[in-house]
Every structure is written in structure tokens, then in C-alpha cells.
């Protein structure tokens, strides 16, 4: 067997989950005549406590040790600074990169796009974790003209709102979500809607415009940090549920992206999913309405998509390409929601 040398950047929640799942899935790689092996695991602090299955001898701050002999780079460290530099360096050397880093994809897309077009960038795990939406939008759904899409793209906020529906206060629900590992290190990325906005920017470039700007999404982003139990209960009295919804739709002859808490009828497809579930409601001119839902947060769920991308690469498929050009804005009346 040949060795598949994998450079892992980051050993946090998802990185540790990837290490475990990679070991459990070794037989899948052996079917390709390959034995997966980590060249090293780049971390900020090798002495930080981690799960026992993470090999301590591979933890290092030495970039060259990790990247020097790699066949593929798996980036799970997050952020747009150091992670961005390392990813762009690897791509510049012709190395394929698998990432779950939606912030990097959203905010440094101009630098990443040429490599994505070349097929070197794999990023299914960046949106809705292990529930596939990047692949459908870059594949089968390309046979449609996109009319609109709406999604619950942040399982953390969905969990918080779900626990508030169970009568917890916002602070108590947030603390519980943090204890379960659902919330980012900086909680504002989740509760402020930034995480969902990052993911919406990724989807917009796959569905309607490869040049869709991060600023155009950020400008219309509002989170749930001011949401109260009273608002939750008032909505329930009206037969509705509050959810943080990310939307992409035609507006005044242009595509508009927005993230905000809205009131949904209790029987709306996006209102049925509680706690850490994610969902995407897509509408196309040919296929009509498509609903994709599943786990959208957690170590194993996200790691499963990373391993899936690794296997996709070994099967000879290129990374996920953006649209080659912007799609025309349809003459279409999109679904509207009452903001909470």
C-alpha cells in the first residue's frame, strides 16, 4: 500500500473528530490502495488537553514539519489570518485543500476563487456540516435557474432558540449550548448571525453569482442576541415559531442576501426543525421545491463531511466549483417573512 500523507491544521472540536473518524474509516482508504497517515497536526499549544485518541507525538507548532511532505491539506483551525496564509500557500503549490472554514471562504474568496475553479478546493463541511448542500448546489441543482433559497444554517442558534421555547432564558440557553460544544469560541459569531452569513455567502457563489460579495451579506445580517422569551411566547401564541433564517432572493432586479430572526408559520418546512438541526429550502424553476435537512453542528457530523471530501478527491472528482458566471435575476416573487 502507498501512504496518503495528510497535513492536519487544527485539533479543536472538529479536528479531533476528524482524527477519530479517519482512523475508523481506514478500510475505505485501503480500497484505493492507500494507507492514510497524518504528517503532523499543527496547533497553537501542543500541551493543551485533548481527547486521548489525538496522538500527542504529532502535535506541533512547526509548519514545515506538517506541510513539507503532504499530499493533501485538511484545514480545520478556523479564522482568516494564519489559516488563510497556510491554505493559500498550499494551493499555490498545487496541493488540494479540504476545509470547513466558512469564514475564510466568505471573506477571502477573491484569493481562493481561482483555486476553486481549478478544482483544488473542497469545502462541503463549510455549510451545514455533514448535511450535503454544497455538492447539490454545485452539481445536480445547476440544471435549474435558482429562484430563491432560505435556510437555517446555524445549528447553534437553532439550539438556543429551541431551549428558549422550553422556557430557558437566552443566557441560560447559550451557556448550555456552549457546554455541549455547539457554539463557536466567540459566541457572537453564532448568536450575532455572522456564522450563518458566512455560510450564505458560500451558497450565493454556488447558486447565483461567483462574485457575490461578503459585504453584501454582512450588511443585511442581524442575530438573535436581543431575542427574549416574551417574543418566543408571543410568536407561539400566534401559531408561529422564531428562527434565524438566511435567505437569498431576487429584489428590485438584484440578488439580495439577508440573515435575520423571522416568524415562521408553525407548519413551515423550516419551522419543524429544532435544536441543532439545519435545513435548506431551495426553489428552482425546473425542480420546484427541494428541502435538505440534517445535523448541522458537532464534531462527528462535521468531520464526516471532511472525510467525505477526502474520499471524493481520491475518487478523482475535482473540488466544488463556483458558478462560471452570474445567473440572471428572475422575474419572480419570493417568499416573504415577518421579521422578529
C-alpha positions in Angstrom: 0.0 0.0 0.0 1.0 3.6 -0.7 0.8 6.2 2.0 -1.6 9.1 1.7 0.1 11.9 3.6 -2.4 14.2 5.2 -1.4 17.5 6.8 -3.9 18.4 9.5 -4.2 22.1 10.5 -6.1 22.4 13.8 -7.0 19.9 16.6 -10.0 21.5 18.1 -13.5 20.0 18.3 -13.7 19.2 14.6 -10.0 18.4 14.1 -10.2 15.9 17.0 -13.3 14.4 15.4 -11.6 14.1 12.1 -8.6 12.2 13.6 -11.0 9.7 15.2 -13.2 9.2 12.1 -10.1 8.9 9.8 -8.9 6.0 12.0 -12.4 4.4 12.0 -12.6 4.7 8.2 -9.2 3.3 7.3 -10.7 0.4 5.3 -12.4 2.9 2.9 -9.0 4.3 2.0 -7.4 0.8 1.7 -9.9 0.2 -1.1 -7.9 2.7 -3.1 -4.6 1.0 -2.2 -3.8 3.8 0.3 -3.0 3.9 3.9 -3.9 7.3 5.4 -1.2 8.9 7.7 -1.0 12.3 9.3 2.3 14.1 8.6 1.6 16.2 11.7 -1.1 18.2 13.4 -0.5 22.0 13.5 -1.7 23.6 16.7 -1.1 26.7 18.7 -0.5 24.9 22.0 0.7 21.2 21.9 0.2 21.0 25.6 -3.5 21.8 25.7 -5.6 18.9 27.0 -7.2 16.9 24.1 -9.1 13.6 23.7 -6.9 10.6 24.2 -7.2 9.4 20.6 -5.4 12.5 19.3 -1.7 11.4 19.0 0.3 13.7 21.2 3.5 13.0 19.3 2.1 14.5 16.1 1.1 17.8 17.7 3.4 20.6 16.7 3.8 24.3 16.0 6.3 23.6 13.2 4.5 24.5 9.9 7.2 22.9 7.7 7.0 19.6 9.6 3.3 19.3 8.9 3.2 20.7 5.3 6.6 19.7 4.0 5.7 16.1 2.8 1.9 16.4 2.5 -0.2 15.1 -0.4 -3.3 16.9 0.8 -4.1 19.6 3.4 -7.0 19.4 5.8 -7.6 22.8 7.3 -9.8 22.8 10.5 -8.2 25.6 12.5 -10.6 28.3 11.5 -10.1 32.1 11.2 -9.0 34.1 8.2 -5.4 35.1 9.1 -2.9 32.3 9.6 -5.3 29.7 8.2 -5.7 31.8 5.1 -2.0 32.2 4.6 -1.4 28.4 5.0 -4.2 27.4 2.8 -3.2 29.8 0.0 0.4 28.7 0.3 -0.7 25.1 -0.1 -3.0 25.8 -3.0 -0.2 27.8 -4.7 2.0 24.7 -4.5 -0.7 22.7 -6.3 -1.8 20.8 -3.1 -5.5 20.1 -2.8 -7.1 21.6 0.3 -10.1 20.3 2.3 -11.6 22.9 4.6 -14.6 23.5 6.9 -13.6 27.2 7.2 -16.7 29.2 6.1 -15.2 32.5 7.4 -12.1 32.1 5.2 -14.3 31.2 2.2 -16.6 34.1 2.8 -14.1 36.8 3.5 -11.1 35.9 1.3 -12.9 34.5 -1.7 -11.2 36.7 -4.3 -7.9 34.9 -3.5 -9.4 31.4 -3.2 -11.7 31.5 -6.2 -9.0 30.7 -8.9 -8.1 27.6 -6.9 -11.7 26.6 -6.5 -12.2 27.0 -10.3 -9.1 24.8 -10.8 -10.7 22.1 -8.7 -8.3 22.2 -5.8 -10.6 23.4 -3.1 -13.1 21.0 -1.3 -15.5 22.6 1.2 -18.6 20.5 1.8 -18.2 20.8 5.6 -18.2 24.6 5.5 -22.1 24.8 5.3 -24.5 22.6 7.3 -21.6 20.3 8.5 -22.3 16.8 7.3 -25.6 17.5 5.7 -24.8 17.9 2.0 -25.8 21.2 0.4 -22.5 22.4 -1.3 -22.5 19.3 -3.6 -26.1 19.6 -4.7 -25.7 23.3 -5.5 -22.5 22.8 -7.4 -23.9 19.7 -9.1 -27.5 18.5 -9.8 -29.2 21.8 -9.0 -27.2 23.6 -11.6 -29.8 22.3 -14.1 -32.1 24.9 -12.6 -32.4 28.6 -12.6 -32.3 29.5 -8.9 -35.4 31.3 -7.8 -34.7 31.7 -4.1 -33.2 29.8 -1.2 -33.8 30.0 2.6 -32.0 28.1 5.3 -31.4 27.5 8.9 -27.6 27.4 8.6 -26.5 27.7 12.2 -27.4 24.8 14.4 -26.1 26.6 17.5 -28.7 29.4 17.3 -31.4 26.9 16.5 -30.4 25.0 19.6 -30.6 28.2 21.7 -34.0 29.2 20.3 -35.3 25.6 20.9 -34.2 25.7 24.5 -35.8 29.2 24.9 -39.0 27.6 23.6 -38.6 25.2 26.5 -38.7 28.2 28.8 -35.0 28.8 29.3 -33.7 32.4 29.2 -31.3 33.5 26.5 -28.2 33.5 28.7 -29.0 30.1 30.2 -29.7 28.5 26.8 -26.5 30.0 25.4 -24.5 28.6 28.3 -26.0 25.1 27.8 -25.1 25.3 24.0 -21.6 26.3 24.9 -21.3 23.4 27.3 -22.3 21.0 24.6 -19.7 22.4 22.2 -22.3 23.8 19.7 -21.2 27.4 20.0 -18.1 29.0 18.4 -15.2 30.2 20.7 -16.5 33.7 20.1 -20.3 33.3 20.7 -21.1 36.4 18.7 -20.2 34.6 15.5 -23.2 32.4 16.2 -25.7 34.5 18.0 -24.8 37.6 16.0 -25.6 35.8 12.8 -22.1 36.0 11.4 -21.6 32.3 11.1 -24.9 32.0 9.1 -23.9 35.0 7.0 -20.5 33.4 6.1 -22.3 30.2 5.0 -24.9 32.2 3.0 -22.0 33.9 1.1 -20.7 30.5 0.2 -24.1 29.3 -1.1 -24.7 32.5 -3.0 -21.5 32.0 -5.1 -22.6 28.4 -5.9 -26.2 29.3 -6.7 -26.4 32.7 -8.3 -23.1 34.7 -8.6 -19.5 33.7 -8.3 -18.6 37.2 -7.3 -21.2 37.7 -4.7 -19.5 39.9 -2.1 -19.2 39.2 1.6 -20.0 42.8 2.4 -23.4 42.5 0.6 -24.3 39.7 3.0 -22.8 41.3 6.1 -24.8 44.5 5.5 -28.1 42.7 6.0 -27.2 40.4 8.9 -28.9 40.6 12.3 -28.6 37.9 15.0 -30.6 36.6 18.0 -28.7 38.3 20.8 -31.7 40.6 21.6 -34.3 37.8 21.4 -36.4 37.4 24.5 -38.6 34.6 25.9 -41.5 37.0 25.6 -41.0 37.3 21.9 -40.8 33.5 21.6 -44.1 33.0 23.6 -45.9 35.8 21.6 -44.9 34.1 18.4 -46.2 30.8 19.7 -49.5 32.4 20.7 -49.8 33.5 17.0 -49.2 29.9 15.8 -45.6 30.8 14.7 -42.0 30.0 15.6 -39.0 32.2 15.5 -36.0 31.0 13.6 -32.7 32.6 12.4 -33.2 32.3 8.6 -30.6 33.1 5.9 -32.2 34.0 2.6 -31.1 34.7 -1.0 -33.8 36.0 -3.3 -34.5 38.5 -6.1 -35.2 42.0 -5.0 -35.5 45.0 -7.3 -33.7 43.4 -10.2 -30.8 42.3 -8.0 -30.0 39.3 -5.7 -30.3 40.1 -2.1 -28.9 38.1 0.8 -30.1 38.6 4.4 -29.8 36.8 7.8 -32.3 37.7 10.5 -34.7 36.2 13.0 -38.1 35.8 11.5 -41.5 34.4 12.5 -42.4 31.3 10.5 -45.9 29.6 10.5 -45.6 26.5 12.7 -46.2 24.2 9.7 -43.5 25.9 7.5 -40.8 23.4 6.4 -38.1 25.4 8.2 -40.0 25.7 11.4 -40.2 21.9 12.0 -36.5 21.5 12.9 -35.4 22.1 16.5 -32.2 22.2 18.4 -29.1 21.5 16.5 -30.7 20.7 13.2 -30.1 22.6 10.0 -32.2 22.9 6.8 -32.1 24.4 3.4 -35.2 25.2 1.3 -34.3 25.6 -2.4 -36.6 26.7 -5.1 -35.6 26.3 -8.8 -37.6 26.8 -12.0 -37.4 23.2 -13.1 -37.2 21.1 -9.9 -39.6 23.2 -7.8 -39.0 23.0 -4.1 -36.2 21.0 -2.6 -35.7 20.6 1.2 -32.4 19.3 2.6 -32.1 18.8 6.3 -29.9 17.1 8.9 -27.3 17.6 11.6 -25.6 21.0 11.3 -23.3 21.1 14.3 -21.0 18.9 16.3 -17.6 17.2 16.0 -18.5 13.9 14.3 -21.2 15.4 12.0 -18.7 18.0 10.6 -15.8 15.5 10.4 -17.9 13.2 8.3 -18.1 15.8 5.5 -14.4 16.3 5.7 -13.7 12.6 5.3 -16.3 12.5 2.6 -14.4 15.2 0.7 -11.2 13.3 1.1 -12.7 10.2 -0.4 -14.3 12.3 -3.2 -10.8 13.6 -4.0 -9.4 10.0 -4.2 -12.3 9.0 -6.5 -10.9 11.6 -9.0 -13.5 14.3 -8.6 -12.5 17.9 -8.5 -13.3 20.3 -5.7 -16.5 22.3 -5.6 -16.6 24.9 -8.4 -18.4 28.2 -8.2 -20.7 29.2 -11.0 -18.7 30.2 -14.1 -20.8 33.4 -14.4 -23.6 35.2 -12.7 -27.1 33.9 -13.2 -29.8 36.2 -14.5 -32.1 37.6 -11.8 -35.5 36.0 -12.4 -38.8 37.9 -12.6 -40.1 36.1 -9.6 -42.0 37.0 -6.4 -40.1 35.3 -3.5 -41.5 34.1 -0.2 -41.6 36.8 2.4 -41.2 36.5 6.2 -42.2 38.8 9.1 -39.0 39.8 11.0 -38.9 39.1 14.7 
